[in-house]
Amino acid sequence: MLPEFEFCCSEFQKYGLNLTHEMYAKYDKYAEFLVEYNKNVNLTAITDPAGILVKHFIDSVIALKYVDIPENSTLIDVGTGAGFPSVPIKIYRPDIKVTLLDSLNKRITFLECLCNLIGIDAECVHGRAEDIEKIPEYREKFDFSCARAVANLSVLSEYCLPFVSIGGAFISLKGPNESAVDSENAIKILGGSVSRETIYNVGQEERKIIVIKKISQTPSKYPRNSSQIKKKSL
């Protein structure tokens, strides 16, 4: 499915990333399964081999260049969809303990099948972030949360920061045009502080990574329910 190993390896190396044969085999199975499953369940608009390689896999793993994730850290991917960015990160860094959260059961079914197919250990959770965060075993229990989503940063922060323990961080993978300055009030209310905002390129497209450090406990009234969040962001 993916281009040959040597080509994929050279693409990874463009971004200072290494690719082993073991990783390649897992990414290749992932790509093939994604495209096949996508025929019946809409998971992605990107289905060409080179596009999957760069726009899904490299665009996910590159986060590791900008965030120091210690060995054996815990990571929850909020609204993970087809597993981006956390499953490519898990393939690249098997030591990271990953939880995949999505509100659609059909995506969770895909992810469970995917994890079994490529031989990775990840917890798959079906539910809305604002509901799962009320469960004590998930609230402020993760070293990192992450999201690769189009929602504005104040909304994403309300969904993602309550999962993170003090001293951890929320990693937001965004387009280049959104500034963390616009969401500073929300981030502060939720117990966070912006520690990094970096623009970089993947392929021909600009990307931005925003890292929000968790410096204090999130007030228990957050997150609000989804209708309240949609009606008025913090």
C-alpha positions in Angstrom: 0.0 0.0 0.0 2.6 2.6 1.1 5.5 3.5 -1.3 8.5 1.3 -1.0 10.5 1.4 2.3 13.5 3.4 0.9 11.2 6.2 -0.3 9.3 6.3 3.0 12.5 6.3 4.9 13.8 9.3 2.9 10.5 11.1 3.5 10.8 10.6 7.3 14.5 11.7 7.2 13.4 15.0 5.6 11.9 15.9 9.0 14.7 14.5 11.1 12.8 11.3 11.8 14.0 7.7 11.6 12.0 4.8 10.1 12.8 1.2 10.9 11.6 -1.8 8.9 9.4 -2.8 11.9 7.7 0.6 11.9 7.3 0.6 8.2 5.5 -2.8 8.3 3.0 -1.5 10.8 2.4 1.8 8.9 1.9 -0.2 5.7 -0.7 -2.4 7.3 -2.4 0.6 8.8 -2.6 2.4 5.5 -4.0 -0.6 3.7 -6.6 -1.3 6.4 -7.6 2.4 6.5 -8.2 2.6 2.8 -10.2 -0.7 2.8 -12.3 0.2 5.8 -12.9 3.7 4.4 -14.9 2.2 1.6 -17.7 1.5 4.0 -17.1 3.9 6.9 -16.0 7.5 6.1 -12.7 8.0 8.0 -10.6 10.1 5.8 -10.6 12.0 2.5 -6.9 11.1 2.0 -6.5 7.7 0.5 -3.5 7.9 -1.9 -0.3 6.2 -0.5 1.9 9.3 -0.6 -0.8 11.4 1.0 -1.3 8.9 3.8 2.4 8.8 4.4 3.0 12.5 4.7 -0.4 14.0 5.7 -1.3 11.4 8.2 1.7 9.5 9.4 4.5 12.0 9.3 2.2 14.9 10.2 1.4 12.9 13.4 4.8 11.7 14.4 6.5 15.1 13.8 4.9 16.3 17.1 7.6 14.3 18.9 10.1 16.8 17.5 8.5 19.7 19.3 7.3 18.0 22.5 9.5 16.1 25.0 7.4 13.1 25.9 9.3 11.1 28.6 9.5 7.3 28.4 6.3 5.4 29.5 4.2 8.6 29.5 0.4 8.4 29.3 -1.4 10.1 26.3 -5.1 10.5 25.5 -6.1 11.4 22.0 -9.4 13.3 22.2 -11.6 12.9 19.2 -9.1 10.6 17.6 -11.1 9.7 14.5 -9.0 7.2 12.5 -6.3 7.3 15.1 -4.4 10.5 14.3 -2.0 11.6 15.7 -1.8 9.0 18.5 -1.6 5.6 16.6 1.3 6.7 14.4 3.0 8.1 17.5 2.5 4.8 19.3 4.0 2.9 16.4 7.0 5.3 16.5 7.2 5.2 20.4 5.8 1.9 21.7 6.6 2.9 25.3 3.9 5.6 25.3 0.7 4.4 26.9 -2.1 5.5 24.6 -5.8 5.9 25.1 -8.0 6.5 22.0 -11.2 8.5 22.7 -14.0 9.1 20.1 -17.7 9.8 20.3 -18.6 7.5 17.3 -18.7 3.8 18.0 -18.0 2.9 14.4 -14.6 4.7 14.7 -13.8 2.8 17.9 -14.7 -0.5 16.2 -12.2 0.5 13.5 -9.5 1.4 16.0 -9.9 -1.8 18.0 -9.6 -3.9 14.8 -6.6 -1.8 13.7 -4.8 -2.2 17.0 -5.2 -6.0 16.8 -4.1 -6.1 13.2 -0.9 -4.1 13.7 -0.1 -5.5 17.2 -0.2 -2.4 19.4 -1.7 -2.1 22.9 -4.0 0.9 23.3 -7.2 1.5 25.2 -10.1 2.4 23.0 -12.9 4.4 24.7 -16.3 5.3 23.2 -17.8 8.4 24.6 -17.8 12.2 24.6 -14.9 14.0 26.2 -17.2 16.0 28.5 -18.8 12.8 29.8 -15.6 10.7 30.1 -13.9 13.5 32.0 -16.4 13.2 34.8 -15.2 9.6 35.5 -12.5 9.8 38.2 -10.1 7.3 36.5 -9.8 9.6 33.5 -10.0 13.1 35.0 -6.5 14.7 35.4 -4.9 11.2 35.1 -2.8 11.7 31.9 0.6 13.1 31.3 -0.5 14.4 27.9 -3.7 14.9 25.9 -3.7 15.7 22.2 -6.0 16.7 19.4 -5.7 17.2 15.7 -8.9 19.1 15.1 -10.4 22.2 13.4 -12.3 23.5 16.5 -10.9 26.7 17.9 -8.3 26.4 20.7 -10.5 27.6 23.5 -13.0 24.8 22.7 -10.3 22.2 22.4 -8.7 23.3 25.6 -12.0 22.8 27.5 -12.3 19.3 26.1 -8.6 18.3 26.5 -7.1 20.1 29.6 -9.3 18.4 32.2 -7.7 15.0 31.2 -4.2 16.3 32.0 -2.5 16.0 35.4 -0.7 19.0 36.8 2.8 19.2 35.2 1.5 17.6 32.0 0.5 19.2 28.8 -2.1 19.5 26.1 -0.7 19.2 22.6 -2.8 20.8 19.9 -2.0 20.3 16.2 -3.5 23.1 14.2 -3.4 25.0 10.9 -1.1 28.0 10.8 -3.6 30.8 11.2 -4.9 30.3 14.8 -3.0 32.1 17.6 -3.0 30.9 21.2 -3.3 34.6 22.2 -7.0 34.4 21.2 -7.6 31.6 23.7 -5.4 32.7 26.6 -8.3 33.6 28.9 -9.9 30.1 28.4 -6.6 28.4 28.9 -6.0 30.3 32.1 -9.4 29.4 33.5 -8.9 25.8 32.7 -5.5 25.7 34.6 -3.2 25.9 31.6 -0.4 28.2 30.3 0.9 28.3 26.7 4.5 27.0 26.7 5.1 26.7 23.0 3.7 27.8 19.7 5.6 26.8 16.6 4.9 26.9 12.9 6.5 24.3 10.7 6.0 22.7 7.2 4.8 19.2 6.3 4.9 18.7 2.6 3.8 21.9 1.0 1.5 22.9 3.9 2.2 25.0 7.0 1.2 23.5 10.4 1.3 24.9 13.9 1.8 23.0 17.2 0.6 24.7 20.4 1.7 23.1 23.7 -0.3 24.1 26.8 1.3 23.3 30.1 -1.1 22.2 32.9 -0.1 24.4 35.9 -3.2 24.1 38.2 -6.2 21.9 38.7 -9.2 22.4 36.3 -12.3 23.7 38.1 -14.8 20.8 38.5 -17.5 22.7 36.5 -15.4 22.2 33.4 -15.9 20.9 30.8 -19.4 22.2 30.4 -21.9 20.2 28.2 -21.4 20.4 24.5 -24.4 22.7 23.9 -23.0 25.2 26.4 -19.5 25.0 24.8 -20.9 25.6 21.3 -23.1 28.4 22.5 -20.3 30.4 24.2 -16.6 29.6 24.4 -14.7 30.7 27.4 
